[in-house]
Amino acid sequence: MLRVQPWRALVFGDNAWLSLAYRYSSTRLLQGKPVEKSWQISSHGRCRNTFGIVSAGNLSPSGYKRVFISGHHFYVHRLVAFAFLGRAPDPLAWQVHHRDGNPCNNLVENLEYVTPRQNILQSYEKPSRGNSGPSLSQPVMWRPVGSLEWRTCSSITAAALETGLSRTSVRRSCLGRISIKGLEFCQVNLGQDEHLPGEVWRPMHDPKSGHEIPRRMVSSLGRLHFPSGRRSVGYKSKAGYLTTWCGGRIESVHRLVAFAFLGPPPTLQRNHINHKDHDKGNNAVENLEYTTPSENALHGLTKAASRQAGSNVKPVASRLNGSQDEWTQHRSISSAARACGLKPGSVTRWAHRGGSHKGKFEFRFAEDPSAPTRPGEEWRNVDIAAHLDERLHRKLSTCSVSIKTAAGLLD
């Protein structure tokens, strides 16, 4: 018993054990709770909640779609895999991999169970990973010292992964022409791929201070040139904009392009930069313009208004309680509430129950023409208790492995 306590403190701590206990109890409560209506998940990666509203889920900071059910967050890709692929066939292959590298493409054909290592290796092979993909990454050759044969990798990251070295070590060897642990590396000249048609390069300036940044350049197509010779479009932030490290801080690439080709902001008020085509990743100078904050916000609202009337909007029908009149169609719960002088929550509650409100109106959810079943799409119920149980067993399995590892370290 004296040996168990150090393992527990080393691996988890009290908070983790309490969390596992809570998840275990919540799973048991859900298993014993009768469910009248359940969420549904489709083979196309869409969700239908208990009110009949169909959506693809909400975008999480990690880039994956997720939904909130019974007090728990669930990733949509895991719901799809669990419903249509079943439980993971191998306890070690519990992660769900997107074959095309798009974390928002949750079609069942795009999903497969893999081990954590397989997931990492396949993510490095995707062109969308990191900053620019193979077309803008500089290939790297490597060989053992004294060997006459070179091996080529698509990027510094790929070379580091293949040789077991860090990216910093590979980059240092390329720049200094030095060997690292018996291996030497060099970057491949891209030749004609170094310059794109119509691309113009200018020195990079700090948008805040206006000072030129030595040995760095920016192009009219939104690309960056580094002292090492590497070219990139930057890294995508959680907000969706491409960024880079500049002047000791993270700076948006579109600001660097605008400052280099459009000059500094013309006025203190017109200091925001708008993407004309609404694409945050298109930093070509022709797509950028200085605007005021209000103009930029209005441009964003125009984009939102142009979208199809939301996948989270549920049509509602109403009529006088007890009458045989035709149902009045409302575009959404909010519009029905305004028309009947009620609160949206009341309309939702009574439409869900199929009852009336204060003896005056009755409501029902109408068929949503904007979210019909797609060709080949199949819907299945979401077994929340089974998902929580599987999640619990996964965590307990991880805990067991960690305890054994810690025990080996203590021995």
C-alpha positions as CSV (number, residue, x, y, z in Angstrom):
1,M,0.0,0.0,0.0
2,L,2.9,2.4,0.7
3,R,4.0,1.9,-2.9
4,V,0.6,2.7,-4.4
5,Q,0.3,6.2,-3.0
6,P,3.5,7.5,-4.7
7,W,2.2,6.1,-8.0
8,R,-1.1,7.8,-7.5
9,A,0.4,11.2,-6.7
10,L,3.0,10.8,-9.5
11,V,0.6,9.9,-12.2
12,F,-2.7,11.6,-11.4
13,G,-3.3,13.7,-8.3
14,D,-6.6,13.9,-6.4
15,N,-8.4,16.0,-9.1
16,A,-8.0,13.4,-11.8
17,W,-9.3,10.6,-9.5
18,L,-12.3,12.8,-8.6
19,S,-12.9,13.5,-12.3
20,L,-12.9,9.8,-13.1
21,A,-15.3,9.1,-10.2
22,Y,-17.6,11.7,-11.5
23,R,-17.6,10.4,-15.0
24,Y,-18.2,6.9,-13.7
25,S,-21.2,8.0,-11.6
26,S,-22.7,10.1,-14.4
27,T,-22.4,7.1,-16.8
28,R,-24.3,4.9,-14.3
29,L,-27.0,7.6,-13.9
30,L,-27.5,7.9,-17.6
31,Q,-27.7,4.2,-18.0
32,G,-30.6,4.0,-15.6
33,K,-32.4,7.1,-16.9
34,P,-35.2,6.5,-19.5
35,V,-34.7,8.6,-22.6
36,E,-37.8,9.7,-24.5
37,K,-36.0,11.4,-27.4
38,S,-32.4,11.0,-28.2
39,W,-29.9,12.8,-30.3
40,Q,-29.1,11.3,-33.7
41,I,-26.0,11.2,-35.8
42,S,-25.8,10.7,-39.6
43,S,-23.3,8.9,-41.8
44,H,-22.6,12.4,-43.4
45,G,-21.4,13.8,-40.0
46,R,-24.6,15.8,-39.2
47,C,-26.3,15.8,-35.8
48,R,-30.0,16.1,-35.0
49,N,-30.9,17.2,-31.4
50,T,-34.0,16.3,-29.5
51,F,-35.8,19.4,-31.0
52,G,-35.2,18.1,-34.5
53,I,-32.6,20.8,-35.3
54,V,-29.9,19.5,-37.7
55,S,-26.4,20.9,-37.6
56,A,-22.8,19.9,-38.2
57,G,-21.8,20.8,-34.7
58,N,-19.8,23.8,-33.4
59,L,-16.2,24.4,-34.3
60,S,-13.9,23.9,-31.3
61,P,-10.6,25.6,-30.8
62,S,-8.8,22.4,-31.9
63,G,-10.5,22.6,-35.3
64,Y,-12.8,19.7,-34.8
65,K,-16.6,19.9,-34.7
66,R,-18.3,19.0,-31.4
67,V,-21.7,19.1,-29.7
68,F,-22.9,19.4,-26.1
69,I,-25.2,16.6,-24.9
70,S,-26.4,15.9,-21.4
71,G,-23.6,18.1,-19.8
72,H,-20.8,16.6,-21.9
73,H,-18.9,17.6,-25.0
74,F,-18.7,15.0,-27.7
75,Y,-16.6,15.3,-30.9
76,V,-18.8,14.7,-34.0
77,H,-16.2,12.4,-35.6
78,R,-16.2,10.1,-32.6
79,L,-20.0,10.0,-32.6
80,V,-20.0,9.0,-36.3
81,A,-17.3,6.4,-35.9
82,F,-18.9,4.9,-32.8
83,A,-22.3,4.7,-34.5
84,F,-21.2,3.4,-37.9
85,L,-17.8,1.7,-37.3
86,G,-18.6,0.4,-33.9
87,R,-16.2,0.3,-31.0
88,A,-12.5,0.5,-31.7
89,P,-11.4,-3.0,-32.6
90,D,-8.1,-2.6,-30.8
91,P,-7.8,-0.9,-27.4
92,L,-4.6,0.8,-28.6
93,A,-6.2,2.0,-31.9
94,W,-8.8,4.3,-30.2
95,Q,-8.2,7.6,-32.0
96,V,-10.3,8.5,-35.0
97,H,-8.3,9.7,-38.0
98,H,-9.6,11.9,-40.9
99,R,-8.2,10.3,-44.1
100,D,-8.2,13.5,-46.1
101,G,-6.7,15.6,-43.3
102,N,-9.8,17.8,-43.0
103,P,-11.0,17.8,-39.3
104,C,-14.4,19.0,-40.4
105,N,-15.1,16.3,-43.0
106,N,-16.9,13.8,-40.8
107,L,-18.3,11.5,-43.4
108,V,-18.1,7.9,-42.2
109,E,-16.0,7.0,-45.3
110,N,-13.4,9.6,-44.3
111,L,-12.9,8.1,-40.8
112,E,-10.9,5.2,-39.5
113,Y,-9.6,4.0,-36.1
114,V,-5.8,4.3,-35.6
115,T,-3.2,4.3,-32.9
116,P,-1.9,7.6,-31.5
117,R,1.4,7.0,-33.3
118,Q,-0.3,6.3,-36.6
119,N,-2.4,9.4,-36.2
120,I,0.7,11.6,-35.7
121,L,2.6,10.0,-38.6
122,Q,-0.3,10.5,-41.0
123,S,-0.8,14.1,-39.9
124,Y,2.8,14.8,-40.9
125,E,2.1,13.5,-44.4
126,K,-0.8,15.9,-45.0
127,P,-0.1,18.9,-47.1
128,S,-2.3,21.1,-44.9
129,R,-0.2,20.5,-41.8
130,G,1.9,23.3,-40.5
131,N,2.5,26.3,-42.7
132,S,2.4,25.6,-46.3
133,G,2.4,22.1,-47.5
134,P,4.8,20.4,-49.9
135,S,4.5,22.9,-52.7
136,L,6.0,25.7,-50.5
137,S,8.2,23.6,-48.2
138,Q,11.8,23.2,-49.0
139,P,12.9,19.5,-49.5
140,V,15.8,18.3,-47.4
141,M,18.5,15.7,-48.3
142,W,20.4,13.7,-45.7
143,R,23.0,10.9,-45.5
144,P,25.3,9.3,-43.0
145,V,28.7,11.0,-42.9
146,G,31.0,9.4,-45.5
147,S,28.1,7.9,-47.6
148,L,27.8,8.8,-51.3
149,E,24.0,8.3,-51.4
150,W,21.6,11.0,-50.4
151,R,18.0,10.4,-49.3
152,T,15.4,13.1,-49.9
153,C,12.5,14.2,-47.6
154,S,9.7,16.6,-48.4
155,S,10.6,19.0,-45.6
156,I,12.7,19.6,-42.5
157,T,9.9,18.1,-40.4
158,A,9.8,15.0,-42.5
159,A,13.6,14.6,-42.3
160,A,13.5,15.0,-38.5
161,L,10.8,12.4,-38.3
162,E,12.7,9.9,-40.5
163,T,16.0,10.3,-38.7
164,G,14.7,10.7,-35.1
165,L,16.3,14.1,-34.7
166,S,14.6,17.4,-33.7
167,R,13.7,19.9,-36.4
168,T,16.0,22.4,-34.7
169,S,19.0,20.0,-35.2
170,V,18.1,19.3,-38.8
171,R,17.7,23.1,-39.5
172,R,21.0,23.8,-37.8
173,S,22.8,21.2,-39.9
174,C,21.3,22.6,-43.1
175,L,22.4,26.2,-42.3
176,G,25.8,25.4,-40.9
177,R,26.7,22.4,-43.0
178,I,27.6,20.5,-39.9
179,S,27.0,16.9,-39.0
180,I,24.5,15.9,-36.3
181,K,24.9,12.5,-34.6
182,G,26.7,11.1,-37.7
183,L,24.3,12.6,-40.2
184,E,24.6,15.6,-42.5
185,F,21.7,17.5,-44.1
186,C,21.3,20.1,-46.9
187,Q,18.2,21.8,-48.3
188,V,17.3,21.3,-52.0
189,N,17.1,24.3,-54.3
190,L,13.5,24.5,-55.6
191,G,14.6,26.1,-58.9
192,Q,11.5,27.2,-60.9
193,D,9.2,26.7,-57.9
194,E,10.9,29.5,-56.0
195,H,9.1,32.2,-58.0
196,L,5.4,32.3,-58.8
197,P,4.0,34.1,-61.8
198,G,3.2,37.7,-61.1
199,E,4.8,37.6,-57.6
200,V,6.7,40.6,-56.4
201,W,8.9,40.6,-53.3
202,R,9.6,43.6,-51.0
203,P,11.4,44.0,-47.7
204,M,9.4,43.2,-44.6
205,H,8.6,46.0,-42.2
206,D,7.2,45.8,-38.7
207,P,3.6,47.2,-39.0
208,K,3.8,48.8,-35.5
209,S,7.2,50.5,-35.6
210,G,7.7,50.7,-39.4
211,H,11.2,49.5,-39.0
212,E,12.6,47.1,-41.7
213,I,13.1,43.5,-40.5
214,P,16.6,42.4,-41.7
215,R,16.9,39.6,-44.2
216,R,13.1,38.9,-44.3
217,M,10.8,39.7,-47.3
218,V,7.1,39.5,-48.1
219,S,5.5,38.9,-51.5
220,S,2.5,40.3,-53.2
221,L,0.9,36.9,-53.1
222,G,1.2,36.7,-49.3
223,R,4.3,34.5,-49.0
224,L,7.2,35.0,-46.6
225,H,10.9,34.7,-47.2
226,F,13.2,33.8,-44.3
227,P,17.0,34.2,-43.9
228,S,17.4,30.4,-44.2
229,G,15.9,30.6,-47.7
230,R,12.7,28.9,-46.6
231,R,9.5,30.3,-48.0
232,S,6.1,30.0,-46.3
233,V,2.6,31.4,-46.1
234,G,2.6,31.4,-42.3
235,Y,0.8,29.4,-39.7
236,K,-3.0,29.4,-39.3
237,S,-4.2,30.8,-35.9
238,K,-7.3,29.6,-34.1
239,A,-9.1,32.7,-35.5
240,G,-8.3,31.4,-39.0
241,Y,-5.7,34.1,-40.0
242,L,-2.2,33.2,-41.2
243,T,0.5,34.5,-38.8
244,T,4.2,34.5,-38.3
245,W,6.8,35.5,-35.7
246,C,7.8,39.1,-36.2
247,G,9.6,41.5,-33.9
248,G,9.3,39.3,-30.8
249,R,5.6,38.7,-31.2
250,I,3.1,37.0,-33.4
251,E,1.9,39.1,-36.4
252,S,-0.8,38.6,-39.0
253,V,0.6,38.0,-42.5
254,H,-2.1,40.2,-44.1
255,R,-0.8,43.2,-42.0
256,L,2.8,42.6,-43.3
257,V,1.6,42.4,-46.9
258,A,-0.6,45.5,-46.6
259,F,2.2,47.5,-45.0
260,A,4.7,46.5,-47.7
261,F,2.4,47.1,-50.7
262,L,-0.3,49.5,-49.6
263,G,1.8,51.4,-47.1
264,P,0.8,52.3,-43.5
265,P,-2.9,52.9,-42.6
266,P,-4.0,56.1,-44.3
267,T,-5.7,57.4,-41.2
268,L,-6.0,56.4,-37.5
269,Q,-9.6,55.3,-38.1
270,R,-8.9,53.3,-41.3
271,N,-6.5,50.9,-39.6
272,H,-8.4,47.6,-40.1
273,I,-7.6,45.3,-43.0
274,N,-10.4,43.6,-44.9
275,H,-10.2,40.5,-47.0
276,K,-12.4,41.4,-50.0
277,D,-13.4,37.8,-50.8
278,H,-14.0,36.8,-47.1
279,D,-11.1,34.3,-47.3
280,K,-8.8,34.8,-44.3
281,G,-6.1,32.7,-46.0
282,N,-6.0,34.7,-49.2
283,N,-3.4,37.4,-48.4
284,A,-2.7,38.5,-52.0
285,V,-2.4,42.3,-52.0
286,E,-5.3,42.6,-54.5
287,N,-7.5,41.0,-51.9
288,L,-6.6,43.4,-49.1
289,E,-7.9,46.9,-48.3
290,Y,-7.7,49.3,-45.3
291,T,-11.1,49.9,-43.7
292,T,-12.6,51.4,-40.6
293,P,-13.7,49.0,-37.8
294,S,-17.4,49.6,-38.6
295,E,-16.8,48.9,-42.3
296,N,-15.0,45.8,-41.5
297,A,-17.7,44.6,-39.2
298,L,-20.4,45.4,-41.8
299,H,-18.4,43.4,-44.3
300,G,-18.5,40.4,-41.9
301,L,-22.2,40.8,-41.4
302,T,-22.8,40.9,-45.1
303,K,-21.0,37.5,-45.3
304,A,-23.1,36.1,-42.5
305,A,-26.3,37.3,-44.2
306,S,-25.3,35.7,-47.4
307,R,-25.1,32.2,-45.9
308,Q,-27.9,29.9,-46.2
309,A,-30.5,30.4,-43.4
310,G,-28.7,28.6,-40.6
311,S,-28.5,25.0,-40.0
312,N,-29.4,25.7,-36.4
313,V,-32.7,27.4,-37.3
314,K,-35.8,25.3,-36.8
315,P,-39.1,26.2,-38.6
316,V,-42.2,26.2,-36.4
317,A,-45.9,26.1,-37.2
318,S,-48.6,27.7,-35.0
319,R,-52.4,28.1,-34.8
320,L,-55.1,29.0,-32.3
321,N,-55.5,26.2,-29.8
322,G,-58.4,23.9,-30.7
323,S,-59.0,25.4,-34.1
324,Q,-59.1,23.6,-37.4
325,D,-57.4,26.5,-39.2
326,E,-54.3,25.9,-41.3
327,W,-51.0,26.0,-39.6
328,T,-49.1,29.3,-39.9
329,Q,-45.5,28.7,-40.9
330,H,-42.7,30.6,-39.1
331,R,-39.1,30.6,-40.3
332,S,-37.7,30.0,-36.8
333,I,-38.6,29.8,-33.1
334,S,-37.8,33.4,-32.6
335,S,-40.1,34.6,-35.4
336,A,-42.9,32.5,-34.0
337,A,-42.4,34.0,-30.6
338,R,-42.5,37.5,-31.9
339,A,-45.7,36.8,-34.0
340,C,-47.5,35.3,-31.0
341,G,-46.2,37.7,-28.3
342,L,-44.4,34.9,-26.4
343,K,-40.9,34.1,-25.3
344,P,-38.8,31.9,-27.5
345,G,-38.3,29.5,-24.6
346,S,-42.0,29.0,-24.2
347,V,-42.5,28.3,-28.0
348,T,-39.6,25.8,-27.8
349,R,-41.0,24.0,-24.8
350,W,-44.6,23.7,-26.1
351,A,-43.5,22.7,-29.6
352,H,-41.3,20.0,-28.1
353,R,-44.2,18.8,-25.9
354,G,-46.8,19.1,-28.6
355,G,-49.1,21.1,-26.3
356,S,-50.6,24.6,-26.1
357,H,-49.6,27.7,-24.3
358,K,-52.1,29.4,-21.9
359,G,-55.0,28.0,-23.9
360,K,-54.3,30.4,-26.8
361,F,-51.8,28.9,-29.2
362,E,-50.5,25.5,-30.1
363,F,-47.1,24.9,-31.8
364,R,-45.4,22.1,-33.6
365,F,-42.0,21.8,-35.3
366,A,-42.4,22.0,-39.1
367,E,-40.4,20.1,-41.6
368,D,-37.2,21.9,-42.3
369,P,-36.7,22.2,-46.1
370,S,-33.1,23.4,-45.6
371,A,-32.0,20.2,-43.9
372,P,-33.4,17.3,-45.9
373,T,-31.9,13.8,-45.7
374,R,-29.2,13.7,-48.3
375,P,-28.9,10.9,-50.8
376,G,-27.2,7.9,-49.1
377,E,-27.4,9.5,-45.7
378,E,-28.3,7.2,-42.8
379,W,-29.3,8.3,-39.3
380,R,-28.7,6.4,-36.1
381,N,-29.4,7.2,-32.4
382,V,-26.6,8.4,-30.2
383,D,-26.1,6.1,-27.2
384,I,-24.8,8.6,-24.7
385,A,-24.3,6.1,-21.9
386,A,-22.3,3.8,-24.2
387,H,-20.1,6.8,-25.2
388,L,-19.4,7.8,-21.6
389,D,-18.7,4.2,-20.7
390,E,-16.2,3.8,-23.5
391,R,-14.6,7.1,-22.6
392,L,-14.3,6.0,-19.0
393,H,-12.7,2.6,-19.9
394,R,-10.3,4.5,-22.2
395,K,-9.2,6.7,-19.4
396,L,-8.9,3.9,-16.9
397,S,-6.8,1.9,-19.4
398,T,-4.5,5.0,-19.8
399,C,-4.3,5.2,-16.1
400,S,-3.3,1.6,-15.8
401,V,-0.5,2.0,-18.3
402,S,0.7,5.1,-16.5
403,I,0.7,3.4,-13.2
404,K,2.8,0.5,-14.6
405,T,5.2,3.0,-16.1
406,A,5.5,4.8,-12.8
407,A,6.0,1.6,-10.9
408,G,8.8,0.7,-13.3
409,L,10.5,4.0,-12.7
410,L,10.2,3.7,-8.9
411,D,11.7,0.2,-9.1
